[in-house]
Amino acid sequence: MRLLALGSLAVVFACYGPPAPDAALCQDVISRVCLARTCPGVNEQLALGNNECNATLRQRTGCGEEDFTFTEPTRERVLRCRLPLIRQGTDPGKAPSCEDVAEVQEDCPDLMNFLGGRQP
């Protein structure tokens, strides 16, 4: 029982701390989407062609800059839309499943437009 309590406490404190800056959150979303660029429709929807995904999307969105802040979509919206992308785990090198990416494409067209360089 003591071990369970200590484990629960460790999980609580692991999630404690200041929120990540908007630039870091944006870059995380971009990395996860880029890991899934072979999923149906992603490459086309983001108009990537043969371009390098991370660099292209960071440049388009401006989130490669340290002082980047979300306006549209909002930070809260991006956090909500990011949830399916981290279902497979929070390891930044683990690609989301194509089903999870399809959910983001369907439920978060504003995020996909932002990444694709299109205005709402």
N, CA, C and O atoms as a GROMACS GRO file, in nm:
protein
  480
    1MET      N    1   0.083  -0.119   0.000
    1MET     CA    2   0.000   0.000   0.000
    1MET      C    3   0.088   0.126   0.000
    1MET      O    4   0.058   0.224  -0.068
    2ARG      N    5   0.195   0.120   0.077
    2ARG     CA    6   0.286   0.235   0.084
    2ARG      C    7   0.348   0.261  -0.053
    2ARG      O    8   0.364   0.377  -0.094
    3LEU      N    9   0.385   0.155  -0.124
    3LEU     CA   10   0.444   0.168  -0.256
    3LEU      C   11   0.346   0.232  -0.354
    3LEU      O   12   0.385   0.315  -0.436
    4LEU      N   13   0.220   0.193  -0.346
    4LEU     CA   14   0.117   0.251  -0.432
    4LEU      C   15   0.102   0.400  -0.404
    4LEU      O   16   0.090   0.480  -0.497
    5ALA      N   17   0.102   0.437  -0.279
    5ALA     CA   18   0.090   0.578  -0.242
    5ALA      C   19   0.210   0.658  -0.292
    5ALA      O   20   0.194   0.769  -0.342
    6LEU      N   21   0.329   0.603  -0.278
    6LEU     CA   22   0.449   0.672  -0.326
    6LEU      C   23   0.448   0.685  -0.478
    6LEU      O   24   0.489   0.788  -0.532
    7GLY      N   25   0.402   0.582  -0.545
    7GLY     CA   26   0.393   0.586  -0.692
    7GLY      C   27   0.294   0.692  -0.737
    7GLY      O   28   0.322   0.766  -0.832
    8SER      N   29   0.180   0.700  -0.671
    8SER     CA   30   0.079   0.801  -0.704
    8SER      C   31   0.133   0.941  -0.681
    8SER      O   32   0.111   1.032  -0.762
    9LEU      N   33   0.205   0.958  -0.572
    9LEU     CA   34   0.263   1.086  -0.539
    9LEU      C   35   0.367   1.127  -0.644
    9LEU      O   36   0.375   1.244  -0.682
   10ALA      N   37   0.446   1.032  -0.690
   10ALA     CA   38   0.547   1.060  -0.792
   10ALA      C   39   0.482   1.107  -0.922
   10ALA      O   40   0.532   1.198  -0.987
   11VAL      N   41   0.370   1.046  -0.959
   11VAL     CA   42   0.299   1.085  -1.080
   11VAL      C   43   0.246   1.227  -1.067
   11VAL      O   44   0.255   1.305  -1.162
   12VAL      N   45   0.191   1.259  -0.952
   12VAL     CA   46   0.138   1.394  -0.930
   12VAL      C   47   0.249   1.497  -0.944
   12VAL      O   48   0.231   1.598  -1.013
   13PHE      N   49   0.363   1.474  -0.880
   13PHE     CA   50   0.471   1.570  -0.886
   13PHE      C   51   0.540   1.574  -1.022
   13PHE      O   52   0.599   1.676  -1.058
   14ALA      N   53   0.533   1.467  -1.098
   14ALA     CA   54   0.592   1.466  -1.232
   14ALA      C   55   0.516   1.561  -1.324
   14ALA      O   56   0.573   1.611  -1.421
   15CYS      N   57   0.389   1.586  -1.296
   15CYS     CA   58   0.307   1.673  -1.378
   15CYS      C   59   0.301   1.815  -1.322
   15CYS      O   60   0.231   1.900  -1.377
   16TYR      N   61   0.372   1.840  -1.218
   16TYR     CA   62   0.371   1.969  -1.153
   16TYR      C   63   0.483   2.057  -1.207
   16TYR      O   64   0.593   2.009  -1.233
   17GLY      N   65   0.454   2.180  -1.224
   17GLY     CA   66   0.556   2.273  -1.271
   17GLY      C   67   0.494   2.372  -1.366
   17GLY      O   68   0.375   2.365  -1.395
   18PRO      N   69   0.574   2.466  -1.412
   18PRO     CA   70   0.519   2.567  -1.503
   18PRO      C   71   0.482   2.505  -1.638
   18PRO      O   72   0.544   2.408  -1.681
   19PRO      N   73   0.382   2.561  -1.703
   19PRO     CA   74   0.346   2.509  -1.835
   19PRO      C   75   0.457   2.536  -1.936
   19PRO      O   76   0.533   2.633  -1.923
   20ALA      N   77   0.465   2.451  -2.034
   20ALA     CA   78   0.564   2.470  -2.141
   20ALA      C   79   0.530   2.597  -2.217
   20ALA      O   80   0.413   2.630  -2.233
   21PRO      N   81   0.631   2.669  -2.263
   21PRO     CA   82   0.604   2.788  -2.346
   21PRO      C   83   0.528   2.748  -2.473
   21PRO      O   84   0.536   2.633  -2.517
   22ASP      N   85   0.456   2.843  -2.529
   22ASP     CA   86   0.380   2.817  -2.652
   22ASP      C   87   0.470   2.764  -2.763
   22ASP      O   88   0.429   2.675  -2.838
   23ALA      N   89   0.590   2.817  -2.775
   23ALA     CA   90   0.681   2.772  -2.881
   23ALA      C   91   0.712   2.623  -2.865
   23ALA      O   92   0.714   2.549  -2.964
   24ALA      N   93   0.737   2.579  -2.742
   24ALA     CA   94   0.768   2.437  -2.717
   24ALA      C   95   0.646   2.349  -2.746
   24ALA      O   96   0.660   2.241  -2.802
   25LEU      N   97   0.528   2.395  -2.707
   25LEU     CA   98   0.406   2.320  -2.733
   25LEU      C   99   0.383   2.308  -2.883
   25LEU      O  100   0.351   2.200  -2.933
   26CYS      N  101   0.398   2.416  -2.955
   26CYS     CA  102   0.380   2.416  -3.099
   26CYS      C  103   0.480   2.322  -3.167
   26CYS      O  104   0.445   2.244  -3.255
   27GLN      N  105   0.605   2.330  -3.124
   27GLN     CA  106   0.708   2.244  -3.182
   27GLN      C  107   0.681   2.097  -3.153
   27GLN      O  108   0.711   2.011  -3.236
   28ASP      N  109   0.625   2.067  -3.036
   28ASP     CA  110   0.590   1.929  -3.003
   28ASP      C  111   0.480   1.878  -3.097
   28ASP      O  112   0.489   1.767  -3.150
   29VAL      N  113   0.378   1.960  -3.118
   29VAL     CA  114   0.270   1.920  -3.209
   29VAL      C  115   0.325   1.898  -3.350
   29VAL      O  116   0.292   1.799  -3.416
   30ILE      N  117   0.410   1.989  -3.395
   30ILE     CA  118   0.470   1.975  -3.528
   30ILE      C  119   0.550   1.846  -3.538
   30ILE      O  120   0.539   1.774  -3.637
   31SER      N  121   0.631   1.817  -3.438
   31SER     CA  122   0.711   1.694  -3.440
   31SER      C  123   0.624   1.571  -3.451
   31SER      O  124   0.654   1.479  -3.526
   32ARG      N  125   0.515   1.569  -3.375
   32ARG     CA  126   0.426   1.452  -3.376
   32ARG      C  127   0.354   1.438  -3.510
   32ARG      O  128   0.341   1.327  -3.562
   33VAL      N  129   0.310   1.548  -3.566
   33VAL     CA  130   0.243   1.544  -3.696
   33VAL      C  131   0.344   1.500  -3.803
   33VAL      O  132   0.310   1.422  -3.892
   34CYS      N  133   0.466   1.550  -3.794
   34CYS     CA  134   0.568   1.513  -3.893
   34CYS      C  135   0.603   1.365  -3.884
   34CYS      O  136   0.634   1.303  -3.986
   35LEU      N  137   0.599   1.308  -3.765
   35LEU     CA  138   0.624   1.164  -3.751
   35LEU      C  139   0.515   1.083  -3.821
   35LEU      O  140   0.536   0.967  -3.856
   36ALA      N  141   0.400   1.146  -3.840
   36ALA     CA  142   0.286   1.076  -3.900
   36ALA      C  143   0.257   1.124  -4.042
   36ALA      O  144   0.146   1.104  -4.092
   37ARG      N  145   0.353   1.186  -4.107
   37ARG     CA  146   0.326   1.244  -4.239
   37ARG      C  147   0.296   1.139  -4.346
   37ARG      O  148   0.248   1.173  -4.453
   38THR      N  149   0.324   1.011  -4.318
   38THR     CA  150   0.290   0.906  -4.414
   38THR      C  151   0.147   0.857  -4.398
   38THR      O  152   0.099   0.776  -4.477
   39CYS      N  153   0.078   0.906  -4.296
   39CYS     CA  154  -0.063   0.870  -4.279
   39CYS      C  155  -0.144   0.934  -4.391
   39CYS      O  156  -0.107   1.040  -4.442
   40PRO      N  157  -0.254   0.870  -4.430
   40PRO     CA  158  -0.334   0.921  -4.542
   40PRO      C  159  -0.374   1.068  -4.525
   40PRO      O  160  -0.430   1.107  -4.423
   41GLY      N  161  -0.343   1.146  -4.627
   41GLY     CA  162  -0.388   1.284  -4.633
   41GLY      C  163  -0.302   1.387  -4.562
   41GLY      O  164  -0.318   1.506  -4.587
   42VAL      N  165  -0.212   1.346  -4.474
   42VAL     CA  166  -0.136   1.443  -4.396
   42VAL      C  167  -0.045   1.526  -4.485
   42VAL      O  168  -0.049   1.649  -4.481
   43ASN      N  169   0.036   1.461  -4.563
   43ASN     CA  170   0.131   1.531  -4.650
   43ASN      C  171   0.058   1.626  -4.744
   43ASN      O  172   0.102   1.740  -4.764
   44GLU      N  173  -0.053   1.581  -4.800
   44GLU     CA  174  -0.130   1.662  -4.892
   44GLU      C  175  -0.198   1.779  -4.821
   44GLU      O  176  -0.196   1.892  -4.869
   45GLN      N  177  -0.258   1.752  -4.706
   45GLN     CA  178  -0.330   1.856  -4.633
   45GLN      C  179  -0.235   1.967  -4.588
   45GLN      O  180  -0.273   2.084  -4.584
   46LEU      N  181  -0.113   1.930  -4.555
   46LEU     CA  182  -0.016   2.029  -4.510
   46LEU      C  183   0.068   2.084  -4.625
   46LEU      O  184   0.155   2.168  -4.603
   47ALA      N  185   0.042   2.038  -4.746
   47ALA     CA  186   0.112   2.085  -4.866
   47ALA      C  187   0.263   2.082  -4.846
   47ALA      O  188   0.332   2.182  -4.867
   48LEU      N  189   0.314   1.966  -4.804
   48LEU     CA  190   0.456   1.952  -4.775
   48LEU      C  191   0.539   1.917  -4.897
   48LEU      O  192   0.656   1.955  -4.905
   49GLY      N  193   0.480   1.845  -4.991
   49GLY     CA  194   0.558   1.802  -5.107
   49GLY      C  195   0.679   1.723  -5.059
   49GLY      O  196   0.666   1.634  -4.975
   50ASN      N  197   0.795   1.755  -5.110
   50ASN     CA  198   0.918   1.689  -5.069
   50ASN      C  199   0.995   1.769  -4.965
   50ASN      O  200   1.109   1.736  -4.933
   51ASN      N  201   0.934   1.875  -4.912
   51ASN     CA  202   1.000   1.961  -4.815
   51ASN      C  203   1.022   1.889  -4.682
   51ASN      O  204   0.949   1.796  -4.648
   52GLU      N  205   1.123   1.933  -4.609
   52GLU     CA  206   1.150   1.880  -4.475
   52GLU      C  207   1.038   1.929  -4.383
   52GLU      O  208   1.017   2.050  -4.370
   53CYS      N  209   0.969   1.838  -4.322
   53CYS     CA  210   0.847   1.867  -4.248
   53CYS      C  211   0.868   1.964  -4.130
   53CYS      O  212   0.806   2.070  -4.127
   54ASN      N  213   0.954   1.928  -4.035
   54ASN     CA  214   0.970   2.011  -3.915
   54ASN      C  215   1.010   2.154  -3.950
   54ASN      O  216   0.948   2.250  -3.903
   55ALA      N  217   1.111   2.169  -4.031
   55ALA     CA  218   1.159   2.304  -4.066
   55ALA      C  219   1.052   2.384  -4.140
   55ALA      O  220   1.034   2.502  -4.114
   56THR      N  221   0.982   2.319  -4.232
   56THR     CA  222   0.878   2.387  -4.309
   56THR      C  223   0.766   2.436  -4.220
   56THR      O  224   0.723   2.551  -4.230
   57LEU      N  225   0.717   2.348  -4.131
   57LEU     CA  226   0.604   2.387  -4.046
   57LEU      C  227   0.644   2.489  -3.940
   57LEU      O  228   0.564   2.576  -3.906
   58ARG      N  229   0.765   2.479  -3.888
   58ARG     CA  230   0.811   2.581  -3.791
   58ARG      C  231   0.819   2.718  -3.859
   58ARG      O  232   0.782   2.819  -3.799
   59GLN      N  233   0.868   2.720  -3.981
   59GLN     CA  234   0.879   2.846  -4.054
   59GLN      C  235   0.740   2.903  -4.084
   59GLN      O  236   0.716   3.022  -4.065
   60ARG      N  237   0.649   2.818  -4.131
   60ARG     CA  238   0.512   2.862  -4.164
   60ARG      C  239   0.439   2.920  -4.045
   60ARG      O  240   0.373   3.024  -4.055
   61THR      N  241   0.452   2.852  -3.932
   61THR     CA  242   0.374   2.890  -3.814
   61THR      C  243   0.441   2.998  -3.731
   61THR      O  244   0.375   3.069  -3.656
   62GLY      N  245   0.571   3.010  -3.745
   62GLY     CA  246   0.646   3.105  -3.663
   62GLY      C  247   0.685   3.050  -3.528
   62GLY      O  248   0.745   3.121  -3.448
   63CYS      N  249   0.652   2.925  -3.501
   63CYS     CA  250   0.680   2.872  -3.367
   63CYS      C  251   0.824   2.826  -3.349
   63CYS      O  252   0.857   2.767  -3.246
   64GLY      N  253   0.907   2.853  -3.445
   64GLY     CA  254   1.049   2.830  -3.426
   64GLY      C  255   1.112   2.943  -3.346
   64GLY      O  256   1.225   2.932  -3.299
   65GLU      N  257   1.037   3.053  -3.330
   65GLU     CA  258   1.085   3.168  -3.255
   65GLU      C  259   1.054   3.149  -3.106
   65GLU      O  260   0.946   3.102  -3.070
   66GLU      N  261   1.148   3.187  -3.020
   66GLU     CA  262   1.130   3.170  -2.875
   66GLU      C  263   1.010   3.245  -2.821
   66GLU      O  264   0.944   3.197  -2.729
   67ASP      N  265   0.980   3.361  -2.877
   67ASP     CA  266   0.871   3.444  -2.824
   67ASP      C  267   0.736   3.414  -2.890
   67ASP      O  268   0.641   3.492  -2.875
   68PHE      N  269   0.725   3.303  -2.963
   68PHE     CA  270   0.600   3.266  -3.028
   68PHE      C  271   0.489   3.250  -2.924
   68PHE      O  272   0.511   3.192  -2.817
   69THR      N  273   0.372   3.302  -2.955
   69THR     CA  274   0.252   3.280  -2.872
   69THR      C  275   0.135   3.248  -2.963
   69THR      O  276   0.123   3.303  -3.073
   70PHE      N  277   0.049   3.160  -2.917
   70PHE     CA  278  -0.070   3.124  -2.993
   70PHE      C  279  -0.170   3.238  -2.989
   70PHE      O  280  -0.187   3.304  -2.887
   71THR      N  281  -0.236   3.259  -3.101
   71THR     CA  282  -0.350   3.349  -3.105
   71THR      C  283  -0.469   3.271  -3.160
   71THR      O  284  -0.570   3.253  -3.092
   72GLU      N  285  -0.456   3.226  -3.284
   72GLU     CA  286  -0.561   3.145  -3.347
   72GLU      C  287  -0.496   3.031  -3.421
   72GLU      O  288  -0.428   3.056  -3.520
   73PRO      N  289  -0.512   2.908  -3.380
   73PRO     CA  290  -0.592   2.862  -3.267
   73PRO      C  291  -0.528   2.902  -3.133
   73PRO      O  292  -0.410   2.935  -3.126
   74THR      N  293  -0.610   2.899  -3.031
   74THR     CA  294  -0.561   2.935  -2.898
   74THR      C  295  -0.479   2.822  -2.839
   74THR      O  296  -0.484   2.708  -2.886
   75ARG      N  297  -0.403   2.853  -2.736
   75ARG     CA  298  -0.324   2.752  -2.665
   75ARG      C  299  -0.415   2.639  -2.613
   75ARG      O  300  -0.381   2.521  -2.624
   76GLU      N  301  -0.529   2.676  -2.557
   76GLU     CA  302  -0.622   2.576  -2.503
   76GLU      C  303  -0.671   2.483  -2.613
   76GLU      O  304  -0.683   2.362  -2.592
   77ARG      N  305  -0.700   2.539  -2.729
   77ARG     CA  306  -0.746   2.458  -2.842
   77ARG      C  307  -0.637   2.362  -2.887
   77ARG      O  308  -0.665   2.246  -2.915
   78VAL      N  309  -0.514   2.410  -2.895
   78VAL     CA  310  -0.403   2.326  -2.938
   78VAL      C  311  -0.381   2.213  -2.836
   78VAL      O  312  -0.356   2.099  -2.875
   79LEU      N  313  -0.391   2.244  -2.708
   79LEU     CA  314  -0.376   2.141  -2.605
   79LEU      C  315  -0.483   2.033  -2.622
   79LEU      O  316  -0.454   1.914  -2.610
   80ARG      N  317  -0.606   2.076  -2.649
   80ARG     CA  318  -0.715   1.979  -2.670
   80ARG      C  319  -0.691   1.895  -2.795
   80ARG      O  320  -0.711   1.774  -2.794
   81CYS      N  321  -0.648   1.961  -2.902
   81CYS     CA  322  -0.625   1.889  -3.028
   81CYS      C  323  -0.503   1.798  -3.020
   81CYS      O  324  -0.493   1.702  -3.096
   82ARG      N  325  -0.411   1.827  -2.931
   82ARG     CA  326  -0.288   1.747  -2.916
   82ARG      C  327  -0.317   1.613  -2.847
   82ARG      O  328  -0.240   1.518  -2.864
   83LEU      N  329  -0.424   1.604  -2.772
   83LEU     CA  330  -0.452   1.482  -2.694
   83LEU      C  331  -0.447   1.354  -2.778
   83LEU      O  332  -0.381   1.258  -2.735
   84PRO      N  333  -0.512   1.346  -2.894
   84PRO     CA  334  -0.500   1.222  -2.972
   84PRO      C  335  -0.357   1.192  -3.016
   84PRO      O  336  -0.320   1.076  -3.032
   85LEU      N  337  -0.277   1.297  -3.035
   85LEU     CA  338  -0.139   1.278  -3.081
   85LEU      C  339  -0.049   1.218  -2.975
   85LEU      O  340   0.058   1.166  -3.007
   86ILE      N  341  -0.090   1.223  -2.848
   86ILE     CA  342  -0.009   1.166  -2.740
   86ILE      C  343  -0.072   1.042  -2.679
   86ILE      O  344  -0.027   0.994  -2.575
   87ARG      N  345  -0.176   0.990  -2.742
   87ARG     CA  346  -0.240   0.867  -2.692
   87ARG      C  347  -0.145   0.748  -2.688
   87ARG      O  348  -0.155   0.663  -2.600
   88GLN      N  349  -0.053   0.744  -2.784
   88GLN     CA  350   0.042   0.633  -2.790
   88GLN      C  351   0.156   0.650  -2.691
   88GLN      O  352   0.241   0.563  -2.678
   89GLY      N  353   0.158   0.764  -2.620
   89GLY     CA  354   0.262   0.792  -2.523
   89GLY      C  355   0.320   0.930  -2.545
   89GLY      O  356   0.308   0.988  -2.653
   90THR      N  357   0.384   0.981  -2.442
   90THR     CA  358   0.438   1.117  -2.449
   90THR      C  359   0.582   1.121  -2.500
   90THR      O  360   0.639   1.230  -2.514
   91ASP      N  361   0.641   1.007  -2.529
   91ASP     CA  362   0.776   1.004  -2.585
   91ASP      C  363   0.775   1.082  -2.717
   91ASP      O  364   0.702   1.046  -2.809
   92PRO      N  365   0.855   1.188  -2.726
   92PRO     CA  366   0.850   1.271  -2.847
   92PRO      C  367   0.894   1.200  -2.974
   92PRO      O  368   0.868   1.250  -3.084
   93GLY      N  369   0.959   1.085  -2.963
   93GLY     CA  370   1.001   1.011  -3.081
   93GLY      C  371   0.901   0.907  -3.126
   93GLY      O  372   0.924   0.839  -3.226
   94LYS      N  373   0.790   0.892  -3.054
   94LYS     CA  374   0.690   0.790  -3.087
   94LYS      C  375   0.581   0.851  -3.174
   94LYS      O  376   0.514   0.946  -3.134
   95ALA      N  377   0.565   0.796  -3.292
   95ALA     CA  378   0.463   0.847  -3.384
   95ALA      C  379   0.323   0.815  -3.335
   95ALA      O  380   0.299   0.707  -3.281
   96PRO      N  381   0.231   0.907  -3.353
   96PRO     CA  382   0.091   0.876  -3.323
   96PRO      C  383   0.038   0.778  -3.427
   96PRO      O  384   0.092   0.767  -3.537
   97SER      N  385  -0.068   0.708  -3.392
   97SER     CA  386  -0.127   0.617  -3.489
   97SER      C  387  -0.198   0.698  -3.597
   97SER      O  388  -0.237   0.813  -3.574
   98CYS      N  389  -0.214   0.639  -3.713
   98CYS     CA  390  -0.284   0.707  -3.821
   98CYS      C  391  -0.430   0.734  -3.783
   98CYS      O  392  -0.488   0.833  -3.828
   99GLU      N  393  -0.489   0.649  -3.702
   99GLU     CA  394  -0.626   0.671  -3.657
   99GLU      C  395  -0.633   0.796  -3.569
   99GLU      O  396  -0.727   0.875  -3.581
  100ASP      N  397  -0.534   0.814  -3.483
  100ASP     CA  398  -0.532   0.932  -3.397
  100ASP      C  399  -0.508   1.058  -3.478
  100ASP      O  400  -0.568   1.163  -3.451
  101VAL      N  401  -0.423   1.050  -3.578
  101VAL     CA  402  -0.398   1.165  -3.666
  101VAL      C  403  -0.524   1.198  -3.745
  101VAL      O  404  -0.557   1.316  -3.762
  102ALA      N  405  -0.595   1.097  -3.792
  102ALA     CA  406  -0.720   1.119  -3.865
  102ALA      C  407  -0.822   1.190  -3.776
  102ALA      O  408  -0.898   1.274  -3.823
  103GLU      N  409  -0.822   1.156  -3.647
  103GLU     CA  410  -0.912   1.224  -3.553
  103GLU      C  411  -0.879   1.372  -3.544
  103GLU      O  412  -0.969   1.457  -3.542
  104VAL      N  413  -0.751   1.404  -3.538
  104VAL     CA  414  -0.710   1.544  -3.533
  104VAL      C  415  -0.748   1.614  -3.663
  104VAL      O  416  -0.797   1.727  -3.661
  105GLN      N  417  -0.726   1.549  -3.776
  105GLN     CA  418  -0.762   1.608  -3.905
  105GLN      C  419  -0.911   1.640  -3.911
  105GLN      O  420  -0.951   1.744  -3.963
  106GLU      N  421  -0.992   1.551  -3.858
  106GLU     CA  422  -1.137   1.568  -3.864
  106GLU      C  423  -1.188   1.668  -3.760
  106GLU      O  424  -1.270   1.754  -3.791
  107ASP      N  425  -1.138   1.656  -3.637
  107ASP     CA  426  -1.191   1.737  -3.527
  107ASP      C  427  -1.124   1.872  -3.510
  107ASP      O  428  -1.178   1.960  -3.443
  108CYS      N  429  -1.008   1.890  -3.571
  108CYS     CA  430  -0.931   2.014  -3.550
  108CYS      C  431  -0.886   2.075  -3.682
  108CYS      O  432  -0.766   2.092  -3.704
  109PRO      N  433  -0.980   2.108  -3.770
  109PRO     CA  434  -0.939   2.167  -3.898
  109PRO      C  435  -0.866   2.300  -3.879
  109PRO      O  436  -0.782   2.337  -3.962
  110ASP      N  437  -0.897   2.373  -3.772
  110ASP     CA  438  -0.828   2.499  -3.746
  110ASP      C  439  -0.680   2.476  -3.717
  110ASP      O  440  -0.596   2.554  -3.762
  111LEU      N  441  -0.647   2.371  -3.644
  111LEU     CA  442  -0.507   2.339  -3.618
  111LEU      C  443  -0.438   2.296  -3.747
  111LEU      O  444  -0.325   2.338  -3.774
  112MET      N  445  -0.504   2.213  -3.826
  112MET     CA  446  -0.443   2.167  -3.951
  112MET      C  447  -0.423   2.284  -4.047
  112MET      O  448  -0.323   2.289  -4.118
  113ASN      N  449  -0.519   2.378  -4.051
  113ASN     CA  450  -0.502   2.497  -4.135
  113ASN      C  451  -0.385   2.582  -4.086
  113ASN      O  452  -0.308   2.634  -4.167
  114PHE      N  453  -0.371   2.596  -3.956
  114PHE     CA  454  -0.259   2.671  -3.897
  114PHE      C  455  -0.127   2.608  -3.939
  114PHE      O  456  -0.035   2.679  -3.980
  115LEU      N  457  -0.117   2.477  -3.928
  115LEU     CA  458   0.006   2.408  -3.966
  115LEU      C  459   0.031   2.416  -4.116
  115LEU      O  460   0.146   2.420  -4.160
  116GLY      N  461  -0.076   2.418  -4.192
  116GLY     CA  462  -0.064   2.425  -4.337
  116GLY      C  463  -0.041   2.565  -4.390
  116GLY      O  464  -0.027   2.585  -4.511
  117GLY      N  465  -0.037   2.663  -4.301
  117GLY     CA  466  -0.013   2.800  -4.343
  117GLY      C  467  -0.135   2.871  -4.397
  117GLY      O  468  -0.124   2.976  -4.461
  118ARG      N  469  -0.252   2.813  -4.372
  118ARG     CA  470  -0.375   2.874  -4.420
  118ARG      C  471  -0.445   2.945  -4.302
  118ARG      O  472  -0.444   2.896  -4.190
  119GLN      N  473  -0.502   3.058  -4.330
  119GLN     CA  474  -0.573   3.135  -4.228
  119GLN      C  475  -0.716   3.082  -4.215
  119GLN      O  476  -0.774   3.034  -4.313
  120PRO      N  477  -0.773   3.091  -4.094
  120PRO     CA  478  -0.912   3.045  -4.076
  120PRO      C  479  -1.011   3.130  -4.151
  120PRO      O  480  -1.131   3.105  -4.146
   0.00000   0.00000   0.00000
